[in-house]
Amino acid sequence: MNPVFILFFPLLFYFVVAKSGFFNQKPITPEQMSSAKLLVDGQISSSPNVVYSKTYCPYCTRAKNELDKLGVKYTLVELNVDSNGSAIQSYLAELTGQRTVPNIFLGNKHIGGCDDLMSLIKSGKINDYIKV
């Protein structure tokens, strides 16, 4: 094995994984999950179009831009800004089977993520889901 790799791999691991905050995440409490469930269920039932996103996610940006171009009005929840964002994302994974963002609901139905949205747009079926 390359000696340079042996020397630098631990350093690379430290900066990529340890500094990402992956090991600093606190477990989600039952109270946080309950609060997230109430919030998400309320958002989905009261607003026909909801996008759960993260501000730094390029797929989220693309999905929001496409919805904006179509003139779709939607409720936006930025999970990395929301203090209960981790619990919301965990509840969404439980609810939809999708842990990634964007997590998009149109017409009160879960449609998936950015690729799913793009497929609906390309196929022309997007209007079957959009409610104003």
N, CA, C and O of each residue as an XYZ file, in Angstrom:
528
protein
N       0.849     -1.186      0.000
C       0.000      0.000      0.000
C       0.889      1.242      0.000
O       1.969      1.248      0.590
N       0.432      2.256     -0.648
C       1.165      3.506     -0.786
C       1.357      4.169      0.585
O       0.375      4.392      1.293
N       2.611      4.492      0.977
C       2.854      5.115      2.285
C       2.209      6.500      2.418
O       1.827      6.902      3.517
N       2.089      7.218      1.315
C       1.436      8.536      1.361
C      -0.027      8.368      1.757
O      -0.556      9.136      2.561
N      -0.673      7.357      1.184
C      -2.069      7.077      1.515
C      -2.212      6.750      2.996
O      -3.128      7.233      3.662
N      -1.303      5.928      3.506
C      -1.353      5.526      4.918
C      -1.191      6.738      5.822
O      -1.829      6.821      6.871
N      -0.347      7.671      5.426
C      -0.135      8.874      6.232
C      -1.315      9.842      6.175
O      -1.702     10.416      7.193
N      -1.879     10.018      4.996
C      -2.888     11.057      4.826
C      -4.331     10.593      4.984
O      -5.217     11.427      5.168
N      -4.590      9.304      4.919
C      -5.970      8.835      5.055
C      -6.592      9.234      6.389
O      -7.719      9.730      6.403
N      -5.888      9.033      7.527
C      -6.509      9.459      8.800
C      -6.825     10.951      8.832
O      -7.853     11.363      9.369
N      -5.941     11.752      8.257
C      -6.171     13.192      8.208
C      -7.373     13.526      7.323
O      -8.209     14.355      7.680
N      -7.445     12.878      6.182
C      -8.579     13.060      5.281
C      -9.878     12.645      5.970
O     -10.884     13.350      5.892
N      -9.847     11.505      6.638
C     -11.021     11.016      7.364
C     -11.469     12.048      8.393
O     -12.659     12.343      8.506
N     -10.518     12.595      9.139
C     -10.840     13.577     10.162
C     -11.563     14.780      9.568
O     -12.601     15.198     10.082
N     -11.022     15.335      8.494
C     -11.620     16.536      7.922
C     -12.933     16.270      7.204
O     -13.833     17.110      7.241
N     -13.059     15.143      6.565
C     -14.275     14.864      5.802
C     -15.405     14.389      6.698
O     -16.540     14.842      6.548
N     -15.120     13.494      7.618
C     -16.185     12.899      8.425
C     -16.329     13.581      9.777
O     -17.415     14.041     10.129
N     -15.259     13.648     10.522
C     -15.354     14.175     11.882
C     -15.758     15.643     11.904
O     -16.564     16.043     12.744
N     -15.223     16.442     11.010
C     -15.547     17.864     10.994
C     -16.920     18.157     10.391
O     -17.415     19.279     10.498
N     -17.527     17.174      9.771
C     -18.841     17.384      9.161
C     -19.946     17.490     10.198
O     -21.060     17.911      9.885
N     -19.639     17.109     11.431
C     -20.663     17.123     12.468
C     -21.396     15.812     12.587
O     -22.314     15.682     13.397
N     -21.001     14.829     11.785
C     -21.678     13.531     11.781
C     -21.679     12.900     13.167
O     -22.681     12.320     13.586
N     -20.557     13.009     13.882
C     -20.452     12.373     15.190
C     -20.989     13.255     16.311
O     -21.080     12.804     17.453
N     -21.341     14.484     16.016
C     -21.820     15.410     17.039
C     -23.342     15.463     17.135
O     -23.882     16.187     17.971
N     -24.026     14.717     16.304
C     -25.482     14.778     16.304
C     -26.035     14.118     17.558
O     -25.661     12.999     17.909
N     -26.920     14.823     18.215
C     -27.569     14.282     19.403
C     -28.755     13.440     18.966
O     -29.386     13.728     17.950
N     -29.057     12.401     19.734
C     -30.235     11.593     19.386
C     -31.512     12.433     19.472
O     -31.618     13.357     20.278
N     -32.455     12.091     18.637
C     -33.736     12.802     18.621
C     -34.615     12.227     19.719
O     -34.792     11.013     19.817
N     -35.159     13.106     20.537
C     -35.995     12.663     21.654
C     -37.408     12.346     21.160
O     -37.818     12.824     20.102
N     -38.146     11.546     21.919
C     -39.545     11.281     21.560
C     -40.379     12.562     21.475
O     -41.291     12.662     20.655
N     -40.061     13.533     22.322
C     -40.790     14.805     22.299
C     -40.534     15.556     20.993
O     -41.451     16.141     20.417
N     -39.279     15.536     20.529
C     -38.947     16.196     19.262
C     -39.651     15.510     18.093
O     -40.152     16.176     17.187
N     -39.687     14.172     18.116
C     -40.364     13.432     17.046
C     -41.861     13.724     17.050
O     -42.471     13.891     15.994
N     -42.440     13.782     18.230
C     -43.869     14.080     18.346
C     -44.169     15.481     17.814
O     -45.150     15.695     17.103
N     -43.313     16.419     18.169
C     -43.473     17.792     17.688
C     -43.317     17.853     16.169
O     -44.076     18.543     15.490
N     -42.331     17.130     15.642
C     -42.102     17.100     14.191
C     -43.299     16.497     13.473
O     -43.707     16.991     12.422
N     -43.862     15.434     14.031
C     -45.029     14.776     13.427
C     -46.202     15.746     13.345
O     -46.837     15.872     12.298
N     -46.487     16.428     14.446
C     -47.589     17.398     14.459
C     -47.356     18.507     13.434
O     -48.271     18.894     12.707
N     -46.134     19.007     13.386
C     -45.802     20.095     12.473
C     -45.940     19.661     11.018
O     -46.615     20.326     10.232
N     -45.305     18.551     10.658
C     -45.323     18.077      9.268
C     -46.735     17.710      8.838
O     -47.184     18.120      7.768
N     -47.435     16.944      9.659
C     -48.805     16.553      9.312
C     -49.690     17.783      9.126
O     -50.536     17.819      8.232
N     -49.489     18.788      9.975
C     -50.246     20.032      9.853
C     -49.902     20.794      8.585
O     -50.789     21.319      7.912
N     -48.616     20.854      8.258
C     -48.195     21.563      7.044
C     -48.749     20.890      5.796
O     -49.241     21.560      4.888
N     -48.667     19.570      5.757
C     -49.118     18.834      4.572
C     -50.630     18.931      4.396
O     -51.121     18.999      3.269
N     -51.366     18.937      5.500
C     -52.828     19.001      5.375
C     -53.333     20.422      5.126
O     -54.379     20.604      4.502
N     -52.601     21.434      5.608
C     -53.093     22.807      5.452
C     -52.548     23.510      4.211
O     -53.131     24.493      3.753
N     -51.454     23.026      3.672
C     -50.873     23.633      2.475
C     -50.734     22.545      1.421
O     -50.060     21.542      1.657
N     -51.354     22.725      0.270
C     -51.324     21.648     -0.726
C     -49.929     21.343     -1.257
O     -49.651     20.211     -1.653
N     -49.055     22.337     -1.269
C     -47.717     22.158     -1.829
C     -46.680     22.536     -0.777
O     -46.641     23.673     -0.307
N     -45.836     21.565     -0.413
C     -44.817     21.785      0.612
C     -43.492     21.219      0.116
O     -43.434     20.115     -0.425
N     -42.433     21.994      0.309
C     -41.088     21.541     -0.050
C     -40.221     21.587      1.205
O     -40.068     22.638      1.826
N     -39.656     20.439      1.570
C     -38.692     20.340      2.662
C     -37.320     20.328      2.005
O     -37.035     19.484      1.155
N     -36.481     21.264      2.403
C     -35.266     21.573      1.668
C     -34.124     21.849      2.633
O     -34.319     21.888      3.848
N     -32.933     22.041      2.084
C     -31.788     22.579      2.823
C     -31.174     23.659      1.944
O     -31.065     23.500      0.728
N     -30.778     24.748      2.569
C     -30.338     25.924      1.822
C     -29.119     25.661      0.946
O     -28.953     26.318     -0.081
N     -28.270     24.723      1.324
C     -27.026     24.467      0.591
C     -27.138     23.337     -0.431
O     -26.153     23.013     -1.094
N     -28.301     22.742     -0.569
C     -28.488     21.572     -1.427
C     -28.773     21.991     -2.874
O     -29.766     22.673     -3.124
N     -27.923     21.599     -3.829
C     -28.156     21.990     -5.223
C     -29.423     21.372     -5.821
O     -30.058     21.989     -6.677
N     -29.796     20.176     -5.389
C     -31.023     19.550     -5.891
C     -32.251     20.305     -5.381
O     -33.250     20.439     -6.087
N     -32.159     20.790     -4.155
C     -33.247     21.596     -3.586
C     -33.395     22.901     -4.358
O     -34.506     23.314     -4.690
N     -32.274     23.543     -4.639
C     -32.288     24.794     -5.397
C     -32.921     24.574     -6.766
O     -33.742     25.374     -7.214
N     -32.539     23.498     -7.419
C     -33.101     23.210     -8.745
C     -34.612     22.985     -8.656
O     -35.369     23.523     -9.463
N     -35.048     22.193     -7.677
C     -36.481     21.909     -7.531
C     -37.264     23.192     -7.251
O     -38.315     23.424     -7.849
N     -36.752     24.024     -6.342
C     -37.440     25.280     -6.022
C     -37.488     26.201     -7.239
O     -38.507     26.843     -7.494
N     -36.395     26.264     -7.985
C     -36.375     27.092     -9.202
C     -37.402     26.612    -10.222
O     -38.090     27.426    -10.838
N     -37.508     25.310    -10.403
C     -38.481     24.756    -11.358
C     -39.912     25.058    -10.912
O     -40.748     25.439    -11.731
N     -40.196     24.891     -9.628
C     -41.540     25.199     -9.120
C     -41.838     26.688     -9.270
O     -42.954     27.074     -9.619
N     -40.836     27.519     -9.004
C     -41.005     28.968     -9.172
C     -41.294     29.320    -10.635
O     -42.158     30.151    -10.913
N     -40.573     28.689    -11.569
C     -40.800     28.941    -13.002
C     -42.218     28.572    -13.410
O     -42.812     29.216    -14.274
N     -42.759     27.528    -12.782
C     -44.123     27.094    -13.090
C     -45.173     27.937    -12.371
O     -46.370     27.791    -12.622
N     -44.724     28.820    -11.474
C     -45.650     29.661    -10.723
C     -46.357     28.932     -9.596
O     -47.420     29.358     -9.144
N     -45.771     27.836     -9.142
C     -46.383     27.049     -8.063
C     -46.137     27.745     -6.731
O     -45.001     28.080     -6.395
N     -47.199     27.957     -5.986
C     -47.088     28.499     -4.635
C     -46.899     27.312     -3.698
O     -47.639     26.331     -3.770
N     -45.905     27.406     -2.821
C     -45.622     26.297     -1.911
C     -45.090     26.815     -0.580
O     -44.515     27.900     -0.496
N     -45.296     26.016      0.442
C     -44.715     26.284      1.746
C     -43.311     25.707      1.730
O     -43.115     24.557      1.338
N     -42.341     26.490      2.149
C     -40.946     26.064      2.145
C     -40.456     25.894      3.574
O     -40.604     26.794      4.400
N     -39.875     24.741      3.860
C     -39.278     24.474      5.167
C     -37.806     24.136      4.937
O     -37.480     23.105      4.348
N     -36.924     25.017      5.409
C     -35.483     24.799      5.279
C     -35.002     24.057      6.531
O     -34.884     24.644      7.606
N     -34.730     22.776      6.376
C     -34.428     21.914      7.517
C     -33.135     22.285      8.232
O     -33.028     22.083      9.441
N     -32.157     22.821      7.518
C     -30.904     23.183      8.173
C     -31.004     24.502      8.934
O     -30.076     24.867      9.656
N     -32.102     25.212      8.785
C     -32.328     26.469      9.493
C     -33.297     26.256     10.655
O     -33.200     26.936     11.676
N     -34.217     25.331     10.506
C     -35.222     25.023     11.524
C     -34.566     24.313     12.707
O     -33.811     23.359     12.517
N     -34.847     24.768     13.915
C     -34.234     24.163     15.104
C     -34.646     22.709     15.300
O     -33.943     21.956     15.975
N     -35.763     22.306     14.725
C     -36.232     20.921     14.835
C     -36.031     20.175     13.504
O     -36.681     19.160     13.251
N     -35.127     20.688     12.662
C     -34.922     20.146     11.324
C     -34.549     18.676     11.288
O     -35.038     17.939     10.431
N     -33.694     18.234     12.200
C     -33.288     16.819     12.215
C     -34.472     15.915     12.521
O     -34.635     14.862     11.903
N     -35.290     16.326     13.469
C     -36.469     15.530     13.821
C     -37.478     15.535     12.674
O     -38.101     14.512     12.390
N     -37.638     16.670     12.022
C     -38.550     16.752     10.875
C     -38.072     15.819      9.773
O     -38.872     15.095      9.179
N     -36.771     15.832      9.495
C     -36.230     14.969      8.452
C     -36.395     13.490      8.820
O     -36.678     12.664      7.953
N     -36.223     13.162     10.081
C     -36.423     11.776     10.527
C     -37.884     11.364     10.392
O     -38.181     10.250      9.961
N     -38.792     12.258     10.759
C     -40.216     11.931     10.610
C     -40.589     11.790      9.135
O     -41.358     10.899      8.775
N     -40.055     12.658      8.285
C     -40.327     12.544      6.847
C     -39.844     11.201      6.305
O     -40.505     10.597      5.460
N     -38.696     10.735      6.789
C     -38.177      9.431      6.356
C     -39.126      8.315      6.780
O     -39.367      7.368      6.032
N     -39.655      8.442      7.985
C     -40.631      7.471      8.497
C     -41.917      7.507      7.664
O     -42.481      6.466      7.327
N     -42.360      8.700      7.343
C     -43.620      8.908      6.631
C     -43.542      8.493      5.161
O     -44.468      7.879      4.631
N     -42.428      8.835      4.509
C     -42.340      8.668      3.054
C     -41.359      7.588      2.597
O     -41.413      7.139      1.453
N     -40.471      7.179      3.488
C     -39.413      6.257      3.087
C     -38.253      6.975      2.414
O     -37.326      6.329      1.927
N     -38.292      8.291      2.381
C     -37.252      9.107      1.738
C     -36.565      9.960      2.787
O     -37.213     10.764      3.456
N     -35.268      9.794      2.935
C     -34.516     10.574      3.914
C     -33.854     11.805      3.282
O     -33.463     12.733      3.991
N     -33.731     11.811      1.967
C     -33.011     12.889      1.289
C     -33.908     14.101      1.039
O     -35.135     14.023      1.111
N     -33.253     15.217      0.745
C     -33.960     16.433      0.352
C     -33.595     16.753     -1.084
O     -32.522     16.366     -1.547
N     -34.463     17.451     -1.799
C     -35.752     17.945     -1.351
C     -36.759     16.813     -1.190
O     -36.693     15.791     -1.873
N     -37.667     17.022     -0.290
C     -38.769     16.102     -0.063
C     -40.019     16.914     -0.404
O     -40.378     17.845      0.317
N     -40.672     16.557     -1.497
C     -41.688     17.423     -2.099
C     -43.074     16.797     -2.020
O     -43.271     15.625     -2.339
N     -44.030     17.619     -1.583
C     -45.444     17.245     -1.569
C     -46.174     18.216     -2.489
O     -46.078     19.431     -2.315
N     -46.894     17.692     -3.454
C     -47.710     18.516     -4.352
C     -49.125     17.972     -4.340
O     -49.341     16.765     -4.455
N     -50.083     18.869     -4.201
C     -51.476     18.433     -4.139
C     -51.710     17.507     -2.964
O     -52.488     16.556     -3.054
N     -51.029     17.789     -1.852
C     -51.111     16.994     -0.624
C     -50.618     15.558     -0.797
O     -50.905     14.700      0.038
N     -49.874     15.290     -1.884
C     -49.332     13.947     -2.120
C     -47.815     14.025     -2.199
O     -47.260     14.966     -2.766
N     -47.159     13.037     -1.631
C     -45.698     12.978     -1.715
C     -45.307     12.565     -3.127
O     -45.725     11.515     -3.617
N     -44.500     13.401     -3.777
C     -44.055     13.040     -5.133
C     -42.608     12.574     -5.159
O     -42.178     11.968     -6.141
N     -41.842     12.845     -4.100
C     -40.450     12.415     -4.050
C     -39.501     13.593     -3.994
O     -39.746     14.575     -3.294
N     -38.400     13.481     -4.752
C     -37.365     14.499     -4.740
C     -37.257     15.236     -6.059
O     -38.207     15.279     -6.841
N     -36.096     15.812     -6.298
C     -35.869     16.636     -7.488
C     -36.035     15.832     -8.776
O     -36.700     16.287     -9.707
N     -35.438     14.646     -8.839
C     -35.550     13.835    -10.059
C     -36.997     13.463    -10.352
O     -37.420     13.435    -11.508
N     -37.752     13.177     -9.296
C     -39.173     12.842     -9.473
C     -39.948     14.045     -9.997
O     -40.802     13.910    -10.873
N     -39.642     15.222     -9.454
C     -40.274     16.453     -9.929
C     -39.948     16.686    -11.398
O     -40.832     17.009    -12.192
N     -38.680     16.522    -11.759
C     -38.268     16.744    -13.146
C     -38.964     15.764    -14.091
O     -39.321     16.131    -15.210
N     -39.156     14.530    -13.652
C     -39.868     13.537    -14.473
C     -41.319     13.942    -14.696
O     -41.850     13.797    -15.797
N     -41.963     14.456    -13.631
C     -43.352     14.912    -13.769
C     -43.452     16.094    -14.730
O     -44.385     16.183    -15.528
N     -42.486     16.994    -14.644
C     -42.484     18.152    -15.545
C     -42.275     17.689    -16.981
O     -43.004     18.097    -17.885
N     -41.278     16.839    -17.186
C     -40.946     16.363    -18.535
C     -42.103     15.593    -19.166
O     -42.352     15.711    -20.366
N     -42.810     14.805    -18.355
C     -43.919     13.996    -18.877
C     -45.198     14.808    -19.062
O     -46.146     14.347    -19.697
N     -45.220     16.029    -18.499
C     -46.417     16.854    -18.586
C     -47.466     16.515    -17.540
O     -48.571     17.057    -17.569
N     -47.128     15.621    -16.617
C     -48.090     15.203    -15.588
C     -48.070     16.093    -14.351
O     -48.827     15.860    -13.409
N     -47.219     17.100    -14.344
C     -47.089     17.962    -13.178
C     -48.409     18.628    -12.809
O     -48.707     18.799    -11.627
N     -49.201     19.004    -13.807
C     -50.469     19.693    -13.536
C     -51.489     18.796    -12.850
O     -52.444     19.294    -12.253
N     -51.302     17.477    -12.926
C     -52.189     16.557    -12.212
C     -51.988     16.651    -10.704
O     -52.855     16.238     -9.934
N     -50.852     17.192    -10.280
C     -50.501     17.230     -8.861
C     -50.627     18.603     -8.234
O     -50.869     18.722     -7.033
N     -50.464     19.632     -9.033
C     -50.427     20.991     -8.483
C     -51.822     21.463     -8.106
O     -52.772     21.375     -8.885
N     -51.907     21.971     -6.871
C     -53.129     22.639     -6.411
C     -52.745     24.053     -6.040
O     -51.662     24.300     -5.508
N     -53.639     24.977     -6.324
C     -53.365     26.382     -5.983
C     -54.044     26.758     -4.696
O     -53.929     27.899     -4.248
